[in-house]
């Protein structure tokens, strides 16, 4: 289990659970990715289950990203994404 996210300079991370931004780095980072439009874009792009490399324009800059969908089968057969 990841307990802490500490991205390097010019990097950041974001975990999306059930279509919502869930885990973000603590402390000061150069860019936050929790924007609802960006999250919706990533959810749509990874819906087929594949890894996505992309570029998004934000109000501040262009962002290069990699989105990797992860799914686990829960104890009760529920699917966790």
PyMOL Python script that loads the backbone (N, CA, C, O; Angstrom):
from pymol import cmd

cmd.read_pdbstr("""\
ATOM      1  N   UNK A   1       0.836  -1.172   0.000  1.00  0.00           N
ATOM      2  CA  UNK A   1       0.000   0.000   0.000  1.00  0.00           C
ATOM      3  C   UNK A   1       0.885   1.241   0.000  1.00  0.00           C
ATOM      4  O   UNK A   1       1.842   1.327   0.769  1.00  0.00           O
ATOM      5  N   UNK A   2       0.568   2.187  -0.852  1.00  0.00           N
ATOM      6  CA  UNK A   2       1.291   3.448  -0.902  1.00  0.00           C
ATOM      7  C   UNK A   2       0.769   4.337   0.219  1.00  0.00           C
ATOM      8  O   UNK A   2      -0.428   4.613   0.295  1.00  0.00           O
ATOM      9  N   UNK A   3       1.666   4.781   1.083  1.00  0.00           N
ATOM     10  CA  UNK A   3       1.249   5.642   2.184  1.00  0.00           C
ATOM     11  C   UNK A   3       1.506   7.112   1.907  1.00  0.00           C
ATOM     12  O   UNK A   3       0.846   7.980   2.479  1.00  0.00           O
ATOM     13  N   UNK A   4       2.454   7.392   1.041  1.00  0.00           N
ATOM     14  CA  UNK A   4       2.807   8.784   0.795  1.00  0.00           C
ATOM     15  C   UNK A   4       3.253   8.928  -0.657  1.00  0.00           C
ATOM     16  O   UNK A   4       3.985   8.086  -1.177  1.00  0.00           O
ATOM     17  N   UNK A   5       2.809   9.997  -1.302  1.00  0.00           N
ATOM     18  CA  UNK A   5       3.224  10.304  -2.664  1.00  0.00           C
ATOM     19  C   UNK A   5       4.079  11.557  -2.625  1.00  0.00           C
ATOM     20  O   UNK A   5       3.620  12.608  -2.176  1.00  0.00           O
ATOM     21  N   UNK A   6       5.313  11.458  -3.089  1.00  0.00           N
ATOM     22  CA  UNK A   6       6.196  12.623  -3.145  1.00  0.00           C
ATOM     23  C   UNK A   6       6.776  12.727  -4.543  1.00  0.00           C
ATOM     24  O   UNK A   6       7.877  12.237  -4.792  1.00  0.00           O
ATOM     25  N   UNK A   7       6.057  13.355  -5.455  1.00  0.00           N
ATOM     26  CA  UNK A   7       6.562  13.497  -6.813  1.00  0.00           C
ATOM     27  C   UNK A   7       7.779  14.413  -6.877  1.00  0.00           C
ATOM     28  O   UNK A   7       7.972  15.284  -6.029  1.00  0.00           O
ATOM     29  N   UNK A   8       8.586  14.194  -7.897  1.00  0.00           N
ATOM     30  CA  UNK A   8       9.762  15.028  -8.128  1.00  0.00           C
ATOM     31  C   UNK A   8       9.335  16.368  -8.730  1.00  0.00           C
ATOM     32  O   UNK A   8       8.157  16.576  -9.020  1.00  0.00           O
ATOM     33  N   UNK A   9      10.287  17.262  -8.912  1.00  0.00           N
ATOM     34  CA  UNK A   9      10.024  18.555  -9.540  1.00  0.00           C
ATOM     35  C   UNK A   9       9.406  18.334 -10.917  1.00  0.00           C
ATOM     36  O   UNK A   9       9.857  17.469 -11.668  1.00  0.00           O
ATOM     37  N   UNK A  10       8.394  19.099 -11.246  1.00  0.00           N
ATOM     38  CA  UNK A  10       7.665  19.022 -12.510  1.00  0.00           C
ATOM     39  C   UNK A  10       6.904  17.719 -12.692  1.00  0.00           C
ATOM     40  O   UNK A  10       6.560  17.363 -13.819  1.00  0.00           O
ATOM     41  N   UNK A  11       6.635  17.006 -11.617  1.00  0.00           N
ATOM     42  CA  UNK A  11       5.833  15.786 -11.659  1.00  0.00           C
ATOM     43  C   UNK A  11       4.724  15.890 -10.619  1.00  0.00           C
ATOM     44  O   UNK A  11       4.838  16.629  -9.641  1.00  0.00           O
ATOM     45  N   UNK A  12       3.664  15.149 -10.844  1.00  0.00           N
ATOM     46  CA  UNK A  12       2.621  15.000  -9.839  1.00  0.00           C
ATOM     47  C   UNK A  12       1.922  13.679 -10.076  1.00  0.00           C
ATOM     48  O   UNK A  12       2.186  13.007 -11.073  1.00  0.00           O
ATOM     49  N   UNK A  13       1.043  13.301  -9.182  1.00  0.00           N
ATOM     50  CA  UNK A  13       0.319  12.043  -9.296  1.00  0.00           C
ATOM     51  C   UNK A  13      -1.140  12.268  -8.931  1.00  0.00           C
ATOM     52  O   UNK A  13      -1.500  13.258  -8.295  1.00  0.00           O
ATOM     53  N   UNK A  14      -1.959  11.329  -9.347  1.00  0.00           N
ATOM     54  CA  UNK A  14      -3.379  11.390  -9.040  1.00  0.00           C
ATOM     55  C   UNK A  14      -3.934   9.981  -9.114  1.00  0.00           C
ATOM     56  O   UNK A  14      -3.679   9.270 -10.086  1.00  0.00           O
ATOM     57  N   UNK A  15      -4.678   9.567  -8.120  1.00  0.00           N
ATOM     58  CA  UNK A  15      -5.408   8.298  -8.166  1.00  0.00           C
ATOM     59  C   UNK A  15      -6.890   8.622  -8.294  1.00  0.00           C
ATOM     60  O   UNK A  15      -7.416   9.479  -7.584  1.00  0.00           O
ATOM     61  N   UNK A  16      -7.543   7.932  -9.198  1.00  0.00           N
ATOM     62  CA  UNK A  16      -8.974   8.115  -9.422  1.00  0.00           C
ATOM     63  C   UNK A  16      -9.668   6.819  -9.015  1.00  0.00           C
ATOM     64  O   UNK A  16      -9.318   5.744  -9.502  1.00  0.00           O
ATOM     65  N   UNK A  17     -10.644   6.924  -8.129  1.00  0.00           N
ATOM     66  CA  UNK A  17     -11.402   5.757  -7.685  1.00  0.00           C
ATOM     67  C   UNK A  17     -12.876   6.030  -7.936  1.00  0.00           C
ATOM     68  O   UNK A  17     -13.422   7.036  -7.483  1.00  0.00           O
ATOM     69  N   UNK A  18     -13.512   5.123  -8.663  1.00  0.00           N
ATOM     70  CA  UNK A  18     -14.930   5.269  -9.015  1.00  0.00           C
ATOM     71  C   UNK A  18     -15.218   6.607  -9.686  1.00  0.00           C
ATOM     72  O   UNK A  18     -16.240   7.238  -9.417  1.00  0.00           O
ATOM     73  N   UNK A  19     -14.319   7.030 -10.553  1.00  0.00           N
ATOM     74  CA  UNK A  19     -14.525   8.240 -11.329  1.00  0.00           C
ATOM     75  C   UNK A  19     -14.259   9.546 -10.613  1.00  0.00           C
ATOM     76  O   UNK A  19     -14.530  10.614 -11.160  1.00  0.00           O
ATOM     77  N   UNK A  20     -13.736   9.483  -9.402  1.00  0.00           N
ATOM     78  CA  UNK A  20     -13.468  10.689  -8.613  1.00  0.00           C
ATOM     79  C   UNK A  20     -12.002  10.758  -8.207  1.00  0.00           C
ATOM     80  O   UNK A  20     -11.389   9.732  -7.911  1.00  0.00           O
ATOM     81  N   UNK A  21     -11.437  11.965  -8.192  1.00  0.00           N
ATOM     82  CA  UNK A  21     -10.070  12.147  -7.693  1.00  0.00           C
ATOM     83  C   UNK A  21     -10.050  11.712  -6.235  1.00  0.00           C
ATOM     84  O   UNK A  21     -10.839  12.201  -5.426  1.00  0.00           O
ATOM     85  N   UNK A  22      -9.141  10.784  -5.897  1.00  0.00           N
ATOM     86  CA  UNK A  22      -9.163  10.213  -4.551  1.00  0.00           C
ATOM     87  C   UNK A  22      -7.859  10.404  -3.789  1.00  0.00           C
ATOM     88  O   UNK A  22      -7.886  10.763  -2.612  1.00  0.00           O
ATOM     89  N   UNK A  23      -6.740  10.176  -4.418  1.00  0.00           N
ATOM     90  CA  UNK A  23      -5.451  10.271  -3.741  1.00  0.00           C
ATOM     91  C   UNK A  23      -4.568  11.252  -4.489  1.00  0.00           C
ATOM     92  O   UNK A  23      -4.304  11.089  -5.681  1.00  0.00           O
ATOM     93  N   UNK A  24      -4.118  12.267  -3.779  1.00  0.00           N
ATOM     94  CA  UNK A  24      -3.262  13.287  -4.375  1.00  0.00           C
ATOM     95  C   UNK A  24      -2.062  13.512  -3.466  1.00  0.00           C
ATOM     96  O   UNK A  24      -2.115  13.177  -2.283  1.00  0.00           O
ATOM     97  N   UNK A  25      -0.981  14.076  -4.001  1.00  0.00           N
ATOM     98  CA  UNK A  25       0.191  14.325  -3.160  1.00  0.00           C
ATOM     99  C   UNK A  25      -0.109  15.353  -2.078  1.00  0.00           C
ATOM    100  O   UNK A  25      -0.866  16.299  -2.294  1.00  0.00           O
ATOM    101  N   UNK A  26       0.491  15.154  -0.923  1.00  0.00           N
ATOM    102  CA  UNK A  26       0.410  16.155   0.124  1.00  0.00           C
ATOM    103  C   UNK A  26       1.490  17.196  -0.102  1.00  0.00           C
ATOM    104  O   UNK A  26       2.427  16.967  -0.867  1.00  0.00           O
ATOM    105  N   UNK A  27       1.368  18.310   0.542  1.00  0.00           N
ATOM    106  CA  UNK A  27       2.398  19.333   0.427  1.00  0.00           C
ATOM    107  C   UNK A  27       2.302  20.120  -0.864  1.00  0.00           C
ATOM    108  O   UNK A  27       1.300  20.062  -1.578  1.00  0.00           O
ATOM    109  N   UNK A  28       3.353  20.848  -1.145  1.00  0.00           N
ATOM    110  CA  UNK A  28       3.416  21.734  -2.300  1.00  0.00           C
ATOM    111  C   UNK A  28       3.852  20.980  -3.551  1.00  0.00           C
ATOM    112  O   UNK A  28       4.892  20.322  -3.549  1.00  0.00           O
ATOM    113  N   UNK A  29       3.065  21.072  -4.610  1.00  0.00           N
ATOM    114  CA  UNK A  29       3.444  20.523  -5.910  1.00  0.00           C
ATOM    115  C   UNK A  29       3.223  21.599  -6.957  1.00  0.00           C
ATOM    116  O   UNK A  29       2.463  22.543  -6.739  1.00  0.00           O
ATOM    117  N   UNK A  30       3.893  21.454  -8.103  1.00  0.00           N
ATOM    118  CA  UNK A  30       3.804  22.457  -9.158  1.00  0.00           C
ATOM    119  C   UNK A  30       2.423  22.521  -9.809  1.00  0.00           C
ATOM    120  O   UNK A  30       1.997  23.585 -10.258  1.00  0.00           O
ATOM    121  N   UNK A  31       1.732  21.398  -9.862  1.00  0.00           N
ATOM    122  CA  UNK A  31       0.465  21.325 -10.579  1.00  0.00           C
ATOM    123  C   UNK A  31      -0.449  20.316  -9.903  1.00  0.00           C
ATOM    124  O   UNK A  31      -0.011  19.223  -9.544  1.00  0.00           O
ATOM    125  N   UNK A  32      -1.690  20.668  -9.730  1.00  0.00           N
ATOM    126  CA  UNK A  32      -2.690  19.751  -9.172  1.00  0.00           C
ATOM    127  C   UNK A  32      -3.590  19.268 -10.311  1.00  0.00           C
ATOM    128  O   UNK A  32      -3.991  20.056 -11.168  1.00  0.00           O
ATOM    129  N   UNK A  33      -3.904  17.981 -10.316  1.00  0.00           N
ATOM    130  CA  UNK A  33      -4.670  17.389 -11.405  1.00  0.00           C
ATOM    131  C   UNK A  33      -6.121  17.083 -11.034  1.00  0.00           C
ATOM    132  O   UNK A  33      -6.805  16.389 -11.786  1.00  0.00           O
ATOM    133  N   UNK A  34      -6.605  17.578  -9.904  1.00  0.00           N
ATOM    134  CA  UNK A  34      -7.935  17.228  -9.433  1.00  0.00           C
ATOM    135  C   UNK A  34      -9.075  17.896 -10.196  1.00  0.00           C
ATOM    136  O   UNK A  34     -10.241  17.683  -9.862  1.00  0.00           O
ATOM    137  N   UNK A  35      -8.771  18.687 -11.198  1.00  0.00           N
ATOM    138  CA  UNK A  35      -9.792  19.374 -11.976  1.00  0.00           C
ATOM    139  C   UNK A  35     -10.825  18.364 -12.486  1.00  0.00           C
ATOM    140  O   UNK A  35     -10.446  17.374 -13.112  1.00  0.00           O
ATOM    141  N   UNK A  36     -12.114  18.589 -12.236  1.00  0.00           N
ATOM    142  CA  UNK A  36     -13.144  17.622 -12.642  1.00  0.00           C
ATOM    143  C   UNK A  36     -13.147  17.310 -14.138  1.00  0.00           C
ATOM    144  O   UNK A  36     -13.403  16.169 -14.522  1.00  0.00           O
ATOM    145  N   UNK A  37     -12.868  18.295 -14.987  1.00  0.00           N
ATOM    146  CA  UNK A  37     -12.826  18.039 -16.430  1.00  0.00           C
ATOM    147  C   UNK A  37     -11.660  17.124 -16.795  1.00  0.00           C
ATOM    148  O   UNK A  37     -11.805  16.245 -17.644  1.00  0.00           O
ATOM    149  N   UNK A  38     -10.509  17.326 -16.159  1.00  0.00           N
ATOM    150  CA  UNK A  38      -9.354  16.467 -16.418  1.00  0.00           C
ATOM    151  C   UNK A  38      -9.637  15.049 -15.932  1.00  0.00           C
ATOM    152  O   UNK A  38      -9.334  14.083 -16.632  1.00  0.00           O
ATOM    153  N   UNK A  39     -10.212  14.916 -14.741  1.00  0.00           N
ATOM    154  CA  UNK A  39     -10.544  13.591 -14.202  1.00  0.00           C
ATOM    155  C   UNK A  39     -11.518  12.875 -15.136  1.00  0.00           C
ATOM    156  O   UNK A  39     -11.332  11.695 -15.433  1.00  0.00           O
ATOM    157  N   UNK A  40     -12.552  13.574 -15.601  1.00  0.00           N
ATOM    158  CA  UNK A  40     -13.521  12.972 -16.522  1.00  0.00           C
ATOM    159  C   UNK A  40     -12.843  12.526 -17.812  1.00  0.00           C
ATOM    160  O   UNK A  40     -13.167  11.467 -18.349  1.00  0.00           O
ATOM    161  N   UNK A  41     -11.917  13.313 -18.306  1.00  0.00           N
ATOM    162  CA  UNK A  41     -11.176  12.954 -19.518  1.00  0.00           C
ATOM    163  C   UNK A  41     -10.412  11.652 -19.313  1.00  0.00           C
ATOM    164  O   UNK A  41     -10.463  10.763 -20.162  1.00  0.00           O
ATOM    165  N   UNK A  42      -9.706  11.536 -18.193  1.00  0.00           N
ATOM    166  CA  UNK A  42      -8.916  10.338 -17.923  1.00  0.00           C
ATOM    167  C   UNK A  42      -9.822   9.121 -17.766  1.00  0.00           C
ATOM    168  O   UNK A  42      -9.513   8.048 -18.285  1.00  0.00           O
ATOM    169  N   UNK A  43     -10.928   9.277 -17.060  1.00  0.00           N
ATOM    170  CA  UNK A  43     -11.873   8.165 -16.888  1.00  0.00           C
ATOM    171  C   UNK A  43     -12.368   7.689 -18.251  1.00  0.00           C
ATOM    172  O   UNK A  43     -12.411   6.485 -18.506  1.00  0.00           O
ATOM    173  N   UNK A  44     -12.738   8.608 -19.119  1.00  0.00           N
ATOM    174  CA  UNK A  44     -13.211   8.249 -20.456  1.00  0.00           C
ATOM    175  C   UNK A  44     -12.117   7.569 -21.269  1.00  0.00           C
ATOM    176  O   UNK A  44     -12.365   6.552 -21.916  1.00  0.00           O
ATOM    177  N   UNK A  45     -10.916   8.122 -21.239  1.00  0.00           N
ATOM    178  CA  UNK A  45      -9.819   7.583 -22.044  1.00  0.00           C
ATOM    179  C   UNK A  45      -9.392   6.185 -21.601  1.00  0.00           C
ATOM    180  O   UNK A  45      -8.933   5.397 -22.427  1.00  0.00           O
ATOM    181  N   UNK A  46      -9.533   5.865 -20.330  1.00  0.00           N
ATOM    182  CA  UNK A  46      -9.094   4.555 -19.836  1.00  0.00           C
ATOM    183  C   UNK A  46     -10.245   3.564 -19.691  1.00  0.00           C
ATOM    184  O   UNK A  46     -10.044   2.459 -19.188  1.00  0.00           O
ATOM    185  N   UNK A  47     -11.431   3.937 -20.117  1.00  0.00           N
ATOM    186  CA  UNK A  47     -12.608   3.085 -19.960  1.00  0.00           C
ATOM    187  C   UNK A  47     -12.446   1.715 -20.621  1.00  0.00           C
ATOM    188  O   UNK A  47     -12.997   0.727 -20.136  1.00  0.00           O
ATOM    189  N   UNK A  48     -11.707   1.648 -21.707  1.00  0.00           N
ATOM    190  CA  UNK A  48     -11.502   0.373 -22.409  1.00  0.00           C
ATOM    191  C   UNK A  48     -10.466  -0.505 -21.715  1.00  0.00           C
ATOM    192  O   UNK A  48     -10.290  -1.662 -22.096  1.00  0.00           O
ATOM    193  N   UNK A  49      -9.779   0.023 -20.705  1.00  0.00           N
ATOM    194  CA  UNK A  49      -8.828  -0.774 -19.945  1.00  0.00           C
ATOM    195  C   UNK A  49      -7.381  -0.662 -20.363  1.00  0.00           C
ATOM    196  O   UNK A  49      -6.523  -1.325 -19.779  1.00  0.00           O
ATOM    197  N   UNK A  50      -7.082   0.157 -21.354  1.00  0.00           N
ATOM    198  CA  UNK A  50      -5.704   0.287 -21.821  1.00  0.00           C
ATOM    199  C   UNK A  50      -4.968   1.466 -21.213  1.00  0.00           C
ATOM    200  O   UNK A  50      -5.572   2.404 -20.693  1.00  0.00           O
ATOM    201  N   UNK A  51      -3.645   1.394 -21.294  1.00  0.00           N
ATOM    202  CA  UNK A  51      -2.784   2.496 -20.858  1.00  0.00           C
ATOM    203  C   UNK A  51      -2.888   3.620 -21.882  1.00  0.00           C
ATOM    204  O   UNK A  51      -2.929   3.368 -23.086  1.00  0.00           O
ATOM    205  N   UNK A  52      -2.930   4.848 -21.408  1.00  0.00           N
ATOM    206  CA  UNK A  52      -3.067   6.012 -22.285  1.00  0.00           C
ATOM    207  C   UNK A  52      -1.917   6.977 -22.032  1.00  0.00           C
ATOM    208  O   UNK A  52      -1.634   7.326 -20.885  1.00  0.00           O
ATOM    209  N   UNK A  53      -1.256   7.408 -23.103  1.00  0.00           N
ATOM    210  CA  UNK A  53      -0.285   8.503 -23.056  1.00  0.00           C
ATOM    211  C   UNK A  53      -0.957   9.686 -23.721  1.00  0.00           C
ATOM    212  O   UNK A  53      -1.503   9.548 -24.816  1.00  0.00           O
ATOM    213  N   UNK A  54      -0.929  10.845 -23.083  1.00  0.00           N
ATOM    214  CA  UNK A  54      -1.623  11.974 -23.662  1.00  0.00           C
ATOM    215  C   UNK A  54      -1.032  13.312 -23.282  1.00  0.00           C
ATOM    216  O   UNK A  54      -0.096  13.402 -22.487  1.00  0.00           O
ATOM    217  N   UNK A  55      -1.603  14.351 -23.872  1.00  0.00           N
ATOM    218  CA  UNK A  55      -1.245  15.734 -23.582  1.00  0.00           C
ATOM    219  C   UNK A  55      -2.539  16.507 -23.374  1.00  0.00           C
ATOM    220  O   UNK A  55      -3.472  16.397 -24.169  1.00  0.00           O
ATOM    221  N   UNK A  56      -2.591  17.280 -22.316  1.00  0.00           N
ATOM    222  CA  UNK A  56      -3.768  18.097 -22.029  1.00  0.00           C
ATOM    223  C   UNK A  56      -3.325  19.540 -21.840  1.00  0.00           C
ATOM    224  O   UNK A  56      -2.259  19.805 -21.283  1.00  0.00           O
ATOM    225  N   UNK A  57      -4.146  20.464 -22.306  1.00  0.00           N
ATOM    226  CA  UNK A  57      -3.884  21.884 -22.097  1.00  0.00           C
ATOM    227  C   UNK A  57      -4.639  22.325 -20.849  1.00  0.00           C
ATOM    228  O   UNK A  57      -5.850  22.126 -20.750  1.00  0.00           O
ATOM    229  N   UNK A  58      -3.929  22.922 -19.901  1.00  0.00           N
ATOM    230  CA  UNK A  58      -4.568  23.506 -18.724  1.00  0.00           C
ATOM    231  C   UNK A  58      -4.474  25.019 -18.855  1.00  0.00           C
ATOM    232  O   UNK A  58      -3.885  25.526 -19.810  1.00  0.00           O
ATOM    233  N   UNK A  59      -5.040  25.727 -17.920  1.00  0.00           N
ATOM    234  CA  UNK A  59      -4.956  27.188 -17.967  1.00  0.00           C
ATOM    235  C   UNK A  59      -3.522  27.668 -17.776  1.00  0.00           C
ATOM    236  O   UNK A  59      -3.175  28.775 -18.189  1.00  0.00           O
ATOM    237  N   UNK A  60      -2.690  26.840 -17.150  1.00  0.00           N
ATOM    238  CA  UNK A  60      -1.318  27.252 -16.847  1.00  0.00           C
ATOM    239  C   UNK A  60      -0.278  26.719 -17.831  1.00  0.00           C
ATOM    240  O   UNK A  60       0.743  27.368 -18.059  1.00  0.00           O
ATOM    241  N   UNK A  61      -0.526  25.536 -18.420  1.00  0.00           N
ATOM    242  CA  UNK A  61       0.510  24.892 -19.245  1.00  0.00           C
ATOM    243  C   UNK A  61      -0.048  23.666 -19.936  1.00  0.00           C
ATOM    244  O   UNK A  61      -1.198  23.280 -19.725  1.00  0.00           O
ATOM    245  N   UNK A  62       0.791  23.056 -20.771  1.00  0.00           N
ATOM    246  CA  UNK A  62       0.472  21.748 -21.327  1.00  0.00           C
ATOM    247  C   UNK A  62       0.979  20.690 -20.358  1.00  0.00           C
ATOM    248  O   UNK A  62       2.037  20.850 -19.749  1.00  0.00           O
ATOM    249  N   UNK A  63       0.223  19.618 -20.221  1.00  0.00           N
ATOM    250  CA  UNK A  63       0.570  18.542 -19.299  1.00  0.00           C
ATOM    251  C   UNK A  63       0.668  17.242 -20.083  1.00  0.00           C
ATOM    252  O   UNK A  63      -0.286  16.843 -20.751  1.00  0.00           O
ATOM    253  N   UNK A  64       1.817  16.582 -20.005  1.00  0.00           N
ATOM    254  CA  UNK A  64       1.980  15.235 -20.571  1.00  0.00           C
ATOM    255  C   UNK A  64       1.649  14.257 -19.459  1.00  0.00           C
ATOM    256  O   UNK A  64       2.096  14.424 -18.324  1.00  0.00           O
ATOM    257  N   UNK A  65       0.867  13.239 -19.782  1.00  0.00           N
ATOM    258  CA  UNK A  65       0.463  12.304 -18.737  1.00  0.00           C
ATOM    259  C   UNK A  65       0.432  10.874 -19.245  1.00  0.00           C
ATOM    260  O   UNK A  65       0.341  10.617 -20.446  1.00  0.00           O
ATOM    261  N   UNK A  66       0.510   9.961 -18.305  1.00  0.00           N
ATOM    262  CA  UNK A  66       0.278   8.550 -18.559  1.00  0.00           C
ATOM    263  C   UNK A  66      -0.811   8.115 -17.588  1.00  0.00           C
ATOM    264  O   UNK A  66      -0.725   8.379 -16.389  1.00  0.00           O
ATOM    265  N   UNK A  67      -1.826   7.454 -18.105  1.00  0.00           N
ATOM    266  CA  UNK A  67      -2.934   6.967 -17.280  1.00  0.00           C
ATOM    267  C   UNK A  67      -2.948   5.444 -17.374  1.00  0.00           C
ATOM    268  O   UNK A  67      -3.010   4.879 -18.466  1.00  0.00           O
ATOM    269  N   UNK A  68      -2.890   4.795 -16.230  1.00  0.00           N
ATOM    270  CA  UNK A  68      -2.831   3.335 -16.171  1.00  0.00           C
ATOM    271  C   UNK A  68      -4.008   2.832 -15.340  1.00  0.00           C
ATOM    272  O   UNK A  68      -4.027   3.022 -14.123  1.00  0.00           O
ATOM    273  N   UNK A  69      -4.988   2.195 -15.976  1.00  0.00           N
ATOM    274  CA  UNK A  69      -6.111   1.669 -15.202  1.00  0.00           C
ATOM    275  C   UNK A  69      -5.693   0.434 -14.398  1.00  0.00           C
ATOM    276  O   UNK A  69      -4.966  -0.426 -14.894  1.00  0.00           O
ATOM    277  N   UNK A  70      -6.160   0.363 -13.159  1.00  0.00           N
ATOM    278  CA  UNK A  70      -5.871  -0.774 -12.283  1.00  0.00           C
ATOM    279  C   UNK A  70      -7.200  -1.276 -11.738  1.00  0.00           C
ATOM    280  O   UNK A  70      -7.998  -0.495 -11.219  1.00  0.00           O
ATOM    281  N   UNK A  71      -7.438  -2.567 -11.854  1.00  0.00           N
ATOM    282  CA  UNK A  71      -8.662  -3.168 -11.324  1.00  0.00           C
ATOM    283  C   UNK A  71      -8.312  -4.357 -10.451  1.00  0.00           C
ATOM    284  O   UNK A  71      -7.368  -5.093 -10.739  1.00  0.00           O
ATOM    285  N   UNK A  72      -9.071  -4.542  -9.389  1.00  0.00           N
ATOM    286  CA  UNK A  72      -8.913  -5.676  -8.485  1.00  0.00           C
ATOM    287  C   UNK A  72     -10.282  -6.276  -8.234  1.00  0.00           C
ATOM    288  O   UNK A  72     -11.278  -5.555  -8.179  1.00  0.00           O
ATOM    289  N   UNK A  73     -10.340  -7.586  -8.084  1.00  0.00           N
ATOM    290  CA  UNK A  73     -11.588  -8.223  -7.691  1.00  0.00           C
ATOM    291  C   UNK A  73     -11.685  -8.186  -6.178  1.00  0.00           C
ATOM    292  O   UNK A  73     -10.775  -8.636  -5.481  1.00  0.00           O
ATOM    293  N   UNK A  74     -12.782  -7.653  -5.671  1.00  0.00           N
ATOM    294  CA  UNK A  74     -12.981  -7.568  -4.228  1.00  0.00           C
ATOM    295  C   UNK A  74     -13.366  -8.911  -3.631  1.00  0.00           C
ATOM    296  O   UNK A  74     -13.643  -9.866  -4.356  1.00  0.00           O
ATOM    297  N   UNK A  75     -13.381  -8.979  -2.321  1.00  0.00           N
ATOM    298  CA  UNK A  75     -13.696 -10.220  -1.616  1.00  0.00           C
ATOM    299  C   UNK A  75     -15.082 -10.752  -1.964  1.00  0.00           C
ATOM    300  O   UNK A  75     -15.285 -11.965  -2.013  1.00  0.00           O
ATOM    301  N   UNK A  76     -16.019  -9.871  -2.201  1.00  0.00           N
ATOM    302  CA  UNK A  76     -17.389 -10.290  -2.496  1.00  0.00           C
ATOM    303  C   UNK A  76     -17.667 -10.336  -3.988  1.00  0.00           C
ATOM    304  O   UNK A  76     -18.824 -10.330  -4.409  1.00  0.00           O
ATOM    305  N   UNK A  77     -16.608 -10.382  -4.788  1.00  0.00           N
ATOM    306  CA  UNK A  77     -16.791 -10.397  -6.227  1.00  0.00           C
ATOM    307  C   UNK A  77     -17.012  -9.023  -6.813  1.00  0.00           C
ATOM    308  O   UNK A  77     -17.196  -8.886  -8.023  1.00  0.00           O
ATOM    309  N   UNK A  78     -16.998  -7.990  -5.966  1.00  0.00           N
ATOM    310  CA  UNK A  78     -17.140  -6.625  -6.463  1.00  0.00           C
ATOM    311  C   UNK A  78     -15.875  -6.248  -7.205  1.00  0.00           C
ATOM    312  O   UNK A  78     -14.783  -6.688  -6.844  1.00  0.00           O
ATOM    313  N   UNK A  79     -16.016  -5.446  -8.226  1.00  0.00           N
ATOM    314  CA  UNK A  79     -14.847  -4.990  -8.967  1.00  0.00           C
ATOM    315  C   UNK A  79     -14.439  -3.629  -8.457  1.00  0.00           C
ATOM    316  O   UNK A  79     -15.242  -2.697  -8.433  1.00  0.00           O
ATOM    317  N   UNK A  80     -13.199  -3.516  -8.054  1.00  0.00           N
ATOM    318  CA  UNK A  80     -12.643  -2.246  -7.597  1.00  0.00           C
ATOM    319  C   UNK A  80     -11.768  -1.703  -8.703  1.00  0.00           C
ATOM    320  O   UNK A  80     -10.938  -2.436  -9.240  1.00  0.00           O
ATOM    321  N   UNK A  81     -11.929  -0.427  -9.063  1.00  0.00           N
ATOM    322  CA  UNK A  81     -11.096   0.159 -10.113  1.00  0.00           C
ATOM    323  C   UNK A  81     -10.328   1.321  -9.561  1.00  0.00           C
ATOM    324  O   UNK A  81      -9.563   1.956 -10.287  1.00  0.00           O
TER     325      UNK A  81
END
""", "prot")
cmd.dss("prot")
cmd.show_as("cartoon", "prot")
cmd.util.cbc("prot")
cmd.orient("prot")
